[in-house]
Amino acid sequence: MLNLSYNRLSGELLEEIGNLTKLQQLSLGSNKFSNSIPSSISYLRELEQLDLTDNALSMEIPTHIGNLSNLSSLQLRKNKLTGGIPASMQKLNKLESLDFEGNLLTGEIPFWLFDFKDLQALHLGGNNLTWQNNMKMVPKCKLIELSLRSCDLQGEIPEWISTQTLFFLDLSNSLLHGPFPQWLAEINLVYLILSHNKLLGSLPPALFRSPRYVLSLSCNNFSGELPKTIGDAGFLSILMLDRNKFSGPIPQSISQFSNLEILDLSCNRLSNNIFPVFYRQVYLRYANFSSNQFSGEVPTTFPTDIEILSSGGNKFSGALPSNLTKLRNLERLELQDNDISGEFPNFLLQISNLRVLNLRNNSLQGSIPKTISNLKNLQILDLSSNNLTGEIPTEFANLTRMSGAPYLPSHTFVDILLSSRFGFDNITVNELIVNWKKSKQGLPSNNLEMYFLLDLSNNQLSSEIPTSLGALKALKMLNLSYNKLSGKIPASLSDLQNVEGLDLSHNKLYGPIPTTFTKLQQLTTLDVSNNQLTGRIPTGGQMNTMTDANIYANNSGL
């Protein structure tokens, strides 16, 4: 046996590897090997397990791989392999596990793969392979794991799947339609992923009568109320029902999930103002209820260790409840597009782990507390479209992360869970929607450490722009438009060396545009229109690309 996995090895796999003729197990996974799989690997006639997972291997799978007649496990997941599945592999009649997931393979999926009597795991998803939808098939294998995601499956879910003994099934990113089959609901599938299809109708109650760990039905056309028995699937850890047409209340039985870690019910038509209590879900880290029709007070009945709570785009109203502070590990709090009122609460600034705070488009009043500087980890703050008044606190300069302090990206519990053994590439935490360069844009949740945004636009903020904002050197977007800000544009904004978008429009700013704006090397979007600016527009650097007259409009002295 030779195991050199997880060693950051790079370069090409040498032809000399074929000299290890007595080798039975070869594991070189999770390195950085590139180029092709050497044809000399076919000399390893006694090889039983070959693992080249998670490298950068390219070109076609060598046809000589069919000579490895003793091979029981072939793992080539997450490379850049091209071409089709070699016909020579039909000779691998001892094959038990085959994983080609996440490559660039093309062509039709050969049905002879299902003739291997000992085959238990088959992962072909995430390629450009296509399924022969018009062919009938009677498998000779008894699969435990099957992934055909992104394999162009069409029509209803194939009934031959009922002949298998599956515990893992992934048919996501296909063109499957029709109702959820009763026979599929009654199979004891521990992992069931059918997201991004065109399935419709209501969910059979039987779906929740068997123990499941992962159930992902995102992005379909399912409708009706969620079954009241939903809580019977007691071991459920990941439940993704987002982007469907479910209506009615969240069943109270959902609080029976003692192992629930990720819950996404966003983008449906769910409604009720009595929220289930999630205290028992001590492992719950991600909960998304956004874009539904929930009303009443913002719910806080969650375990203290929750990391991401998204309830934007609903009808929540009233003041923010003070017991939000017990959610001490929150990193993302998203309550945008509701009707939350009252003053911006000081107690919210006790949640020191916050990286994202989105309260956009509510009815918040009063001033921004100076203690905003307590949120040292904050990198995205969106308070736009409220009724905030008073000055912009100079203490913004003390936001350590926005000031460019070094940061070691720490994967959240959610990130780690979704990169587990099966590598749930098609189960993702929803993007964070922000106003980015004058349009709404989704920021990828698994890469948020790259983004820094401060949006205070469309409020009633007054007085001068504090010079201290120039200390926020990590900012990529700064939007102060549609306020009542006065005074000169501080030259210190030229220190925002990473800023890509700067919007100061629709205020009462006067004086010249600082000539030092030519230092803003990353600037691609600028708007200073509708102020009282005078003088010459600076030239040089990125300012030479700011030629649209609209971004300077209604400044009579420019």
C-alpha positions as CSV (number, residue, x, y, z in Angstrom):
1,M,0.0,0.0,0.0
2,L,1.2,3.5,-0.8
3,N,-0.7,6.4,0.7
4,L,0.6,10.0,0.0
5,S,-2.8,11.8,0.2
6,Y,-3.0,15.3,1.7
7,N,0.6,16.2,1.2
8,R,0.4,19.2,-1.3
9,L,2.5,17.2,-3.8
10,S,2.5,18.7,-7.3
11,G,3.8,18.2,-10.8
12,E,3.1,15.3,-13.1
13,L,2.6,11.7,-12.1
14,L,5.7,9.9,-13.4
15,E,5.6,7.0,-15.8
16,E,7.8,5.1,-13.3
17,I,4.8,4.6,-11.2
18,G,4.2,1.6,-13.4
19,N,7.2,-0.1,-11.8
20,L,5.3,-0.7,-8.6
21,T,3.8,-3.9,-10.0
22,K,3.0,-5.5,-6.7
23,L,1.1,-2.5,-5.4
24,Q,-2.5,-3.2,-4.2
25,Q,-3.6,0.2,-2.9
26,L,-2.5,3.6,-4.3
27,S,-3.8,6.8,-2.7
28,L,-2.6,10.1,-4.0
29,G,-5.8,12.1,-3.3
30,S,-6.0,15.8,-2.2
31,N,-2.7,16.9,-3.8
32,K,-1.9,19.1,-6.7
33,F,-0.9,16.6,-9.4
34,S,-1.5,17.8,-12.9
35,N,-1.4,16.7,-16.5
36,S,-2.5,13.3,-17.5
37,I,-2.9,10.0,-15.7
38,P,0.2,8.0,-17.0
39,S,-0.6,5.1,-19.2
40,S,2.0,3.0,-17.3
41,I,-0.6,2.8,-14.5
42,S,-2.0,-0.1,-16.4
43,Y,1.0,-2.2,-15.4
44,L,-0.3,-2.3,-11.8
45,R,-2.2,-5.5,-12.4
46,E,-2.6,-6.4,-8.7
47,L,-4.0,-3.0,-7.9
48,E,-7.3,-3.2,-6.0
49,Q,-7.8,0.5,-5.0
50,L,-6.8,3.6,-6.9
51,D,-7.6,7.0,-5.4
52,L,-6.5,10.2,-7.3
53,T,-9.3,12.3,-5.9
54,D,-9.1,16.1,-5.7
55,N,-6.1,16.9,-7.9
56,A,-5.8,18.8,-11.2
57,L,-5.4,15.8,-13.5
58,S,-6.5,16.5,-17.0
59,M,-6.9,14.9,-20.5
60,E,-8.8,11.6,-21.0
61,I,-9.0,8.6,-18.7
62,P,-6.5,6.2,-20.2
63,T,-8.1,3.3,-22.1
64,H,-5.5,0.9,-20.6
65,I,-7.2,1.4,-17.2
66,G,-9.4,-1.5,-18.3
67,N,-6.3,-3.8,-17.8
68,L,-6.5,-3.4,-14.0
69,S,-8.7,-6.5,-13.6
70,N,-8.4,-6.6,-9.8
71,L,-9.7,-3.1,-9.3
72,S,-12.5,-2.8,-6.8
73,S,-12.4,0.9,-6.1
74,L,-11.6,3.7,-8.7
75,Q,-11.8,7.2,-7.3
76,L,-11.1,10.1,-9.7
77,R,-13.5,12.7,-8.2
78,K,-12.7,16.5,-8.5
79,N,-10.1,16.6,-11.3
80,K,-10.3,18.1,-14.8
81,L,-10.6,14.9,-16.8
82,T,-12.1,15.1,-20.2
83,G,-13.5,12.7,-22.8
84,G,-15.9,9.9,-22.3
85,I,-16.0,6.8,-20.0
86,P,-13.6,4.3,-21.7
87,A,-15.3,1.2,-23.0
88,S,-12.3,-0.8,-21.8
89,M,-13.7,-0.4,-18.3
90,Q,-16.2,-3.1,-19.1
91,K,-13.5,-5.6,-18.1
92,L,-13.4,-4.3,-14.5
93,N,-15.8,-6.9,-13.3
94,K,-14.7,-6.7,-9.7
95,L,-15.6,-3.0,-9.4
96,E,-17.4,-2.1,-6.2
97,S,-17.0,1.7,-6.1
98,L,-16.6,4.1,-9.0
99,D,-16.4,7.9,-8.5
100,F,-15.9,10.3,-11.4
101,E,-17.8,13.1,-9.8
102,G,-16.8,16.7,-10.6
103,N,-14.8,16.4,-13.8
104,L,-15.3,17.5,-17.4
105,L,-16.3,14.2,-18.8
106,T,-18.6,14.2,-21.8
107,G,-20.7,11.7,-23.8
108,E,-23.5,9.3,-22.9
109,I,-23.5,7.3,-19.7
110,P,-22.9,3.7,-20.7
111,F,-25.5,1.3,-19.4
112,W,-23.0,-1.4,-19.0
113,L,-21.9,0.3,-15.8
114,F,-25.0,-1.1,-14.2
115,D,-24.0,-4.6,-15.2
116,F,-21.2,-4.8,-12.6
117,K,-22.8,-7.2,-10.1
118,D,-20.6,-6.1,-7.2
119,L,-21.0,-2.3,-7.8
120,Q,-22.3,-0.5,-4.8
121,A,-21.3,3.1,-5.3
122,L,-21.6,5.0,-8.6
123,H,-20.9,8.8,-8.6
124,L,-21.0,10.4,-12.1
125,G,-22.5,13.8,-11.2
126,G,-21.0,17.2,-11.9
127,N,-19.7,16.4,-15.4
128,N,-21.1,17.0,-18.9
129,L,-22.4,13.4,-19.2
130,T,-25.9,12.7,-20.5
131,W,-28.4,10.1,-19.6
132,Q,-30.1,8.0,-22.3
133,N,-33.6,8.9,-21.3
134,N,-35.4,6.7,-23.9
135,M,-33.6,3.5,-22.9
136,K,-35.1,1.0,-20.5
137,M,-32.7,-0.6,-18.1
138,V,-32.7,-3.5,-15.7
139,P,-29.6,-3.1,-13.4
140,K,-27.7,-6.1,-12.3
141,C,-26.0,-4.2,-9.5
142,K,-27.4,-3.3,-6.1
143,L,-26.3,0.2,-5.5
144,I,-26.0,1.8,-2.1
145,E,-24.9,5.2,-3.4
146,L,-25.9,6.9,-6.8
147,S,-25.1,10.3,-8.1
148,L,-26.4,11.4,-11.5
149,R,-26.6,15.1,-10.8
150,S,-26.3,17.3,-13.9
151,C,-26.6,14.3,-16.1
152,D,-29.6,15.6,-18.1
153,L,-32.2,13.2,-16.7
154,Q,-35.6,14.0,-18.1
155,G,-39.2,12.9,-17.4
156,E,-40.3,11.4,-14.2
157,I,-37.9,9.9,-11.7
158,P,-36.8,6.5,-13.1
159,E,-38.7,3.7,-11.4
160,W,-35.7,1.3,-11.8
161,I,-34.2,3.2,-8.8
162,S,-36.8,1.3,-6.6
163,T,-34.9,-1.9,-7.3
164,Q,-31.7,-0.6,-5.6
165,T,-30.9,-0.6,-1.9
166,L,-29.9,3.0,-1.8
167,F,-29.0,5.2,1.1
168,F,-27.6,8.0,-1.0
169,L,-29.3,9.4,-4.1
170,D,-28.5,12.6,-5.9
171,L,-30.5,13.4,-9.1
172,S,-30.2,17.2,-8.7
173,N,-29.6,19.8,-11.5
174,S,-31.7,17.8,-14.1
175,L,-35.0,18.2,-15.9
176,L,-37.1,15.8,-13.9
177,H,-40.8,16.6,-13.6
178,G,-44.0,15.2,-12.2
179,P,-45.0,14.5,-8.6
180,F,-42.9,13.1,-5.9
181,P,-43.3,9.3,-6.3
182,Q,-44.9,7.5,-3.4
183,W,-42.4,4.6,-3.8
184,L,-39.5,7.0,-3.5
185,A,-41.0,8.4,-0.3
186,E,-41.1,5.0,1.2
187,I,-37.4,4.1,0.5
188,N,-35.1,4.4,3.5
189,L,-32.8,7.0,1.9
190,V,-30.6,8.6,4.4
191,Y,-29.3,11.2,1.8
192,L,-31.9,12.4,-0.8
193,I,-31.0,15.3,-3.1
194,L,-33.4,16.3,-5.8
195,S,-32.8,20.0,-6.0
196,H,-32.9,22.1,-9.2
197,N,-35.5,20.1,-11.1
198,K,-39.1,20.7,-12.1
199,L,-40.9,18.4,-9.6
200,L,-44.3,19.5,-8.5
201,G,-47.3,18.8,-6.2
202,S,-47.3,18.2,-2.5
203,L,-44.9,16.2,-0.5
204,P,-46.1,12.7,0.6
205,P,-46.3,12.4,4.4
206,A,-44.4,9.1,4.1
207,L,-41.3,11.1,3.1
208,F,-40.8,12.0,6.8
209,R,-41.6,8.6,8.3
210,S,-38.1,7.2,7.7
211,P,-34.8,8.3,9.3
212,R,-33.0,10.8,7.0
213,Y,-29.8,12.8,7.4
214,V,-30.0,15.1,4.3
215,L,-33.2,16.1,2.4
216,S,-32.7,18.7,-0.3
217,L,-35.6,19.6,-2.5
218,S,-34.6,23.2,-3.3
219,C,-35.6,24.9,-6.6
220,N,-38.5,22.8,-7.7
221,N,-42.3,23.6,-8.0
222,F,-43.5,21.8,-4.9
223,S,-46.6,23.3,-3.4
224,G,-49.2,22.9,-0.7
225,E,-48.6,22.9,3.1
226,L,-45.7,21.1,4.6
227,P,-46.8,17.8,6.1
228,K,-47.6,18.0,9.8
229,T,-45.6,14.9,10.3
230,I,-42.4,16.6,9.1
231,G,-40.8,16.2,12.6
232,D,-41.0,12.4,12.4
233,A,-37.8,12.3,10.4
234,G,-36.0,12.6,13.6
235,F,-32.3,12.3,12.6
236,L,-32.5,15.0,9.9
237,S,-29.5,17.2,9.9
238,I,-29.9,19.2,6.6
239,L,-33.4,20.2,5.4
240,M,-33.5,22.4,2.3
241,L,-36.9,23.2,0.9
242,D,-36.2,26.7,-0.4
243,R,-37.4,28.2,-3.7
244,N,-40.6,26.2,-4.0
245,K,-44.2,27.2,-3.6
246,F,-45.0,25.9,-0.2
247,S,-47.7,27.7,1.7
248,G,-49.3,27.8,5.2
249,P,-47.5,27.6,8.5
250,I,-44.3,25.9,9.5
251,P,-45.6,22.7,11.3
252,Q,-44.8,22.8,15.0
253,S,-43.4,19.3,14.8
254,I,-40.4,20.7,13.1
255,S,-39.1,21.5,16.5
256,Q,-38.7,17.8,17.2
257,F,-35.5,17.7,15.0
258,S,-32.9,17.3,17.7
259,N,-30.0,16.9,15.2
260,L,-31.0,19.7,12.7
261,E,-27.9,21.8,11.7
262,I,-29.0,23.5,8.4
263,L,-32.6,24.6,7.7
264,D,-33.6,26.6,4.6
265,L,-37.3,27.4,4.0
266,S,-36.6,30.6,2.0
267,C,-38.4,31.8,-1.1
268,N,-41.8,30.1,-0.5
269,R,-45.2,31.4,0.5
270,L,-45.1,30.3,4.1
271,S,-47.0,32.4,6.6
272,N,-47.7,32.5,10.3
273,N,-46.9,34.7,13.2
274,I,-46.4,31.9,15.8
275,F,-42.9,30.6,15.1
276,P,-41.9,27.1,16.2
277,V,-39.4,27.0,19.1
278,F,-36.0,25.8,17.9
279,Y,-34.3,25.6,21.4
280,R,-34.0,21.8,21.2
281,Q,-32.0,22.1,17.9
282,V,-28.8,22.7,19.8
283,Y,-26.8,22.0,16.7
284,L,-28.7,24.4,14.4
285,R,-26.2,26.8,12.8
286,Y,-28.0,28.1,9.7
287,A,-31.7,29.0,9.5
288,N,-33.1,30.8,6.5
289,F,-36.8,32.0,6.4
290,S,-36.3,34.9,4.0
291,S,-38.7,35.8,1.2
292,N,-41.9,34.4,2.7
293,Q,-45.0,36.0,4.3
294,F,-44.2,35.7,8.0
295,S,-45.4,38.4,10.3
296,G,-45.3,39.5,13.9
297,E,-42.2,40.2,16.0
298,V,-38.8,39.0,14.8
299,P,-38.4,35.5,16.1
300,T,-35.6,34.7,18.5
301,T,-36.4,31.1,19.5
302,F,-33.1,29.7,18.3
303,P,-30.2,28.0,20.1
304,T,-27.4,30.2,21.3
305,D,-24.9,28.8,18.8
306,I,-26.7,29.6,15.6
307,E,-24.3,31.3,13.2
308,I,-26.5,32.5,10.3
309,L,-30.0,33.8,10.7
310,S,-31.8,35.1,7.6
311,S,-35.4,36.4,7.9
312,G,-35.4,39.2,5.3
313,G,-38.2,39.8,2.8
314,N,-41.1,39.1,5.2
315,K,-43.6,41.2,7.1
316,F,-42.0,41.2,10.5
317,S,-42.7,44.4,12.4
318,G,-42.2,46.2,15.7
319,A,-38.9,46.9,17.5
320,L,-36.0,44.4,17.4
321,P,-36.3,42.1,20.5
322,S,-33.5,42.5,23.0
323,N,-33.1,38.8,23.5
324,L,-31.4,38.7,20.1
325,T,-28.3,39.2,22.2
326,K,-28.5,35.6,23.5
327,L,-27.5,34.5,20.0
328,R,-23.9,35.2,20.9
329,N,-22.3,33.3,18.0
330,L,-24.2,35.0,15.2
331,E,-22.0,35.9,12.3
332,R,-24.8,36.9,9.8
333,L,-28.0,38.6,10.8
334,E,-30.2,39.4,7.8
335,L,-33.5,41.2,8.5
336,Q,-33.7,43.4,5.4
337,D,-37.0,44.2,3.6
338,N,-39.3,44.0,6.6
339,D,-41.2,46.7,8.6
340,I,-39.0,46.8,11.7
341,S,-39.4,50.0,13.6
342,G,-38.0,51.8,16.6
343,E,-34.5,53.2,17.2
344,F,-31.3,51.4,16.1
345,P,-30.8,49.3,19.3
346,N,-27.6,49.5,21.2
347,F,-28.0,46.0,22.5
348,L,-27.4,44.6,19.0
349,L,-23.8,45.8,19.2
350,Q,-23.2,43.2,21.9
351,I,-23.2,40.4,19.3
352,S,-19.4,40.9,18.8
353,N,-19.0,38.0,16.2
354,L,-21.2,39.7,13.6
355,R,-19.6,39.9,10.2
356,V,-22.7,40.7,8.3
357,L,-25.6,43.0,9.5
358,N,-28.3,43.7,7.0
359,L,-31.2,45.9,8.1
360,R,-31.9,47.5,4.7
361,N,-35.3,48.8,3.9
362,N,-37.0,48.9,7.3
363,S,-38.4,51.7,9.4
364,L,-35.6,52.2,11.8
365,Q,-35.3,55.7,13.4
366,G,-32.9,57.7,15.5
367,S,-29.1,57.9,15.2
368,I,-26.4,55.2,14.6
369,P,-24.9,54.5,18.0
370,K,-21.2,55.4,18.5
371,T,-20.8,52.0,20.0
372,I,-21.1,50.6,16.4
373,S,-17.3,50.3,16.8
374,N,-17.9,47.3,19.1
375,L,-18.5,45.2,16.0
376,K,-14.8,44.6,15.3
377,N,-15.5,41.7,12.9
378,L,-18.1,43.6,10.8
379,Q,-17.3,43.6,7.1
380,I,-20.8,44.2,5.6
381,L,-23.1,46.7,7.1
382,D,-26.3,47.7,5.2
383,L,-28.6,50.2,7.0
384,S,-29.9,51.8,3.7
385,S,-33.5,52.8,3.2
386,N,-34.5,53.5,6.8
387,N,-35.3,56.8,8.6
388,L,-32.0,57.2,10.5
389,T,-31.0,60.7,11.5
390,G,-28.0,62.5,13.0
391,E,-24.4,62.3,12.1
392,I,-22.3,59.5,10.8
393,P,-20.3,58.4,13.8
394,T,-16.6,59.0,13.6
395,E,-16.2,55.7,15.5
396,F,-16.7,53.8,12.2
397,A,-12.9,54.2,11.9
398,N,-12.6,51.6,14.7
399,L,-14.2,48.8,12.8
400,T,-11.1,46.7,12.7
401,R,-12.0,44.4,9.8
402,M,-13.2,47.2,7.5
403,S,-9.9,49.0,8.3
404,G,-8.0,46.2,6.7
405,A,-6.8,44.3,9.8
406,P,-5.3,40.9,8.8
407,Y,-7.9,38.1,8.9
408,L,-7.3,34.4,8.7
409,P,-10.4,33.0,6.9
410,S,-12.1,30.6,9.3
411,H,-14.6,28.2,7.8
412,T,-17.8,28.3,9.7
413,F,-19.4,25.1,11.0
414,V,-21.8,25.4,8.0
415,D,-18.9,25.4,5.5
416,I,-17.3,22.4,7.1
417,L,-20.5,20.4,7.2
418,L,-21.2,21.0,3.5
419,S,-17.7,19.9,2.5
420,S,-18.1,16.6,4.3
421,R,-17.6,13.1,2.9
422,F,-20.1,13.4,0.0
423,G,-18.9,17.0,-0.8
424,F,-22.3,18.6,-1.2
425,D,-21.3,20.8,-4.1
426,N,-25.0,21.3,-5.0
427,I,-26.1,22.2,-1.4
428,T,-25.1,25.8,-0.8
429,V,-25.9,28.5,1.7
430,N,-27.9,31.2,-0.2
431,E,-26.0,34.2,-1.6
432,L,-26.0,37.4,0.4
433,I,-28.0,40.0,-1.7
434,V,-26.7,43.5,-1.5
435,N,-26.7,46.7,-3.6
436,W,-23.4,46.5,-5.4
437,K,-22.4,49.0,-8.0
438,K,-26.0,50.3,-8.4
439,S,-27.7,47.0,-8.8
440,K,-28.7,44.1,-6.6
441,Q,-26.1,41.4,-6.6
442,G,-25.5,38.1,-4.8
443,L,-22.3,37.6,-2.9
444,P,-21.2,34.0,-2.6
445,S,-21.6,32.9,1.0
446,N,-18.5,30.7,0.9
447,N,-16.3,33.6,-0.1
448,L,-17.6,36.5,1.9
449,E,-14.2,37.3,3.4
450,M,-13.4,39.1,0.1
451,Y,-16.2,41.6,0.4
452,F,-16.4,44.8,2.5
453,L,-19.4,47.1,2.2
454,L,-20.9,50.1,4.0
455,D,-24.2,51.3,2.8
456,L,-26.0,54.1,4.7
457,S,-27.9,55.4,1.7
458,N,-31.5,56.7,1.6
459,N,-31.7,57.9,5.2
460,Q,-31.8,61.3,6.8
461,L,-28.2,61.5,7.9
462,S,-26.8,65.0,8.2
463,S,-23.7,67.1,8.9
464,E,-20.3,66.4,7.3
465,I,-18.8,63.1,6.1
466,P,-16.3,62.3,8.8
467,T,-12.7,62.2,7.7
468,S,-12.3,59.1,9.7
469,L,-14.1,57.0,7.0
470,G,-10.8,57.1,5.1
471,A,-9.4,54.6,7.6
472,L,-11.7,51.9,6.3
473,K,-9.1,50.8,3.8
474,A,-10.7,47.4,3.1
475,L,-14.0,48.8,1.8
476,K,-14.9,47.9,-1.7
477,M,-18.2,49.7,-1.7
478,L,-19.2,52.9,0.1
479,N,-22.7,54.3,-0.4
480,L,-23.8,57.5,1.3
481,S,-26.2,58.7,-1.3
482,Y,-29.7,60.2,-0.7
483,N,-29.0,61.7,2.7
484,K,-28.7,65.3,3.9
485,L,-24.9,65.4,4.2
486,S,-23.2,68.7,3.8
487,G,-19.7,70.2,3.8
488,K,-16.8,69.2,1.5
489,I,-15.9,65.7,0.3
490,P,-13.0,64.8,2.7
491,A,-9.7,64.2,0.9
492,S,-9.2,61.2,3.3
493,L,-11.6,59.2,1.1
494,S,-8.7,58.9,-1.3
495,D,-7.2,56.5,1.2
496,L,-9.8,53.9,0.4
497,Q,-7.3,52.0,-1.7
498,N,-9.6,49.0,-2.4
499,V,-12.9,50.9,-3.1
500,E,-14.5,49.9,-6.3
501,G,-17.8,51.8,-5.9
502,L,-18.3,55.2,-4.3
503,D,-21.7,56.9,-4.3
504,L,-22.1,60.3,-2.7
505,S,-24.9,61.5,-4.9
506,H,-28.1,63.3,-3.8
507,N,-26.7,65.2,-0.8
508,K,-25.7,68.8,-0.1
509,L,-22.0,68.5,-0.6
510,Y,-20.1,71.5,-1.9
511,G,-16.6,72.4,-2.9
512,P,-14.3,70.5,-5.3
513,I,-13.9,66.8,-5.9
514,P,-10.6,66.1,-4.2
515,T,-7.8,65.9,-6.7
516,T,-6.4,62.9,-4.8
517,F,-9.3,60.8,-6.1
518,T,-6.8,59.9,-8.8
519,K,-5.2,57.6,-6.2
520,L,-8.3,55.3,-6.2
521,Q,-6.8,52.6,-8.4
522,Q,-9.7,50.1,-8.0
523,L,-12.5,52.6,-8.6
524,T,-14.9,51.5,-11.3
525,T,-18.2,53.2,-10.2
526,L,-18.5,56.8,-9.0
527,D,-21.5,59.0,-8.5
528,V,-21.3,62.5,-7.1
529,S,-24.4,63.9,-8.9
530,N,-27.1,66.1,-7.4
531,N,-24.9,68.0,-5.0
532,Q,-23.4,71.6,-5.0
533,L,-19.9,70.7,-6.1
534,T,-17.7,73.2,-7.9
535,G,-14.3,73.3,-9.7
536,R,-12.6,71.0,-12.1
537,I,-13.1,67.3,-12.3
538,P,-9.8,65.6,-11.5
539,T,-7.9,63.8,-14.3
540,G,-5.5,60.9,-14.1
541,G,-5.7,57.3,-13.0
542,Q,-9.1,55.8,-12.8
543,M,-10.7,59.2,-12.9
544,N,-9.9,59.2,-16.7
545,T,-12.4,56.4,-17.1
546,M,-15.2,58.3,-15.2
547,T,-16.6,59.9,-18.4
548,D,-20.3,59.4,-18.0
549,A,-21.8,62.9,-17.6
550,N,-24.6,61.6,-15.5
551,I,-22.3,60.9,-12.5
552,Y,-21.6,64.6,-12.3
553,A,-25.1,65.9,-13.2
554,N,-26.8,68.7,-11.3
555,N,-23.7,70.2,-9.8
556,S,-23.9,73.7,-11.4
557,G,-20.3,74.6,-10.5
558,L,-18.5,71.5,-11.9
